[in-house]
């Protein structure tokens, strides 16, 4: 099991994967030096300003800590890599991937880890070719129109999106850059924002299909409960269903994998007074409290770690976990609550 936390410089691009500099920083963070916790003597020797900077770096570390080596991520990466290889020789009708499941079950993490694996592999195969853009990552805006979809591609690539730019201008510019930059994987998140029950949604779906035909890349989508949505209905939906493989995400059962995820998250804490093994002894409590949702687990532990630094307790306890508010969906599922 592995985790990831960006310990690089504070940079607004690091918060946004939907622009190329942000994506590049995300990739760079995986090879950056891992931050280590100082001993008490080392910490006491710091100046006031140095302590502030050190604590801010630790807050960033915990804020960005993510579980990335789940079985779902491994399935997504394996399936996605297989499709990119199979699609190398395809002239048309390239096959794609859909990561689908309930909210908070790690779909975006799985999608971005697929992108990370592809980007690193592309760099190994083509060292020194900095002009390449192996991966594009966009999110579908609510009630997306065809022009909005094209604009998301353009913004990622840093192309100008002017009020006067029509969809043909944007599409041709995007296709031209992607072809020249040898883009091999296109990640489209929040795909559930497209509904084929509306004319606008159907047109937006057609725009994505057009991009997939013009850009010689594998397309991977992620969204909430796609197999039960309108995206796979009707003639357009049948075309998508025939060309895309699904990887399902789900809440984790209380099993060995869940225990290992909790243990690995605990191993990556940078807290001065935390006793190793505290969270592993609470793994069943954490499963009950989060309903096995990996997103909720991550929020709980990261939030408790941030509180531990801000309050000076420097450790996570059961009381500290209870002090971190659950998301509304998880609260509805708690024993003894309504809903």
Buried (B, 14 or more C-beta within 10 A) or exposed (E): BEBBBBBBEEEEBBEBBBBBBBBBBBBEBBEBEEBEBBEEEEBEEBEEEEBEEBBEBBBBBBEBBBBBBBEBBEBBBEBBBBBBEEBEEEEEEBBBBBBBBBBBBBBBBBBBBBBBBBBBBBBEEEEEEEEBBBBBBBBBBEEBBBBBBBBBBBBBBEBEBEEEBEBEBBBEBBBEBBEEBBBBBBBBBBBBBBBBEEEBBBBBBBBBBBBBEBBBBBBBBBBBBBEEBBBBBEEBBEBBBEBBEBBBBEBBEEEEBBBBBBBBBBEBBBBBEBEEEBBBEBBEEBBEBBBBBBBBBBBBBBBBBBBBBEEEBBBBBBEBBEEBEBBEBBEEBBEEEEE
